Amino acid sequence: MRTLLLAAIAALALTGSANAADPLSTVSSVEVKVSPELQKKAAEDYGVRDVQRLADELKKDVERELQRTGLLAGGRVELTLVDARPNRPTFKQLGDRPGLSIESFGTGGAVIEGQAISVDGHVTPVRYDWYESDIRQARGSTTWSDAERAIDRFAFQLGRGNVYARR
């Protein structure tokens, strides 16, 4: 019995190491840029740190979902965070406008565009936008709740091959 258990563990270890050595088991790279328009908004209004954190979250979430599903194994994803709108005032906005309250809220969201490039070079444009349309949903939200929700939804859909640009 003990030998059978050790053989099973050894077989799993060999299978796991073979998969780990497989160069097509993960996405080669996920690149995320911030659009010039959003960079300008970040510098003038939102705060560069907040927008960069959203771009980093987009990269992390897409990597996680593609790793989980194995879609685009060995491929590349190039994304641009085109727009993002906060639900509540950002730290920079609060500092720039002393009369603004952290309790102010509104609807937020984000727009993401880019392309997925498969290992054989096939380029698929991707685009996703989502903005909350019901102000009642924003009351209990944090500064970037809706933008983060848009990023999560995009990553989930991309990982399942459901996000393509409309032509």
Order of alpha helices (4+ residues) and beta strands (2+ residues): alpha-beta-alpha-alpha-beta-alpha-beta-beta-alpha
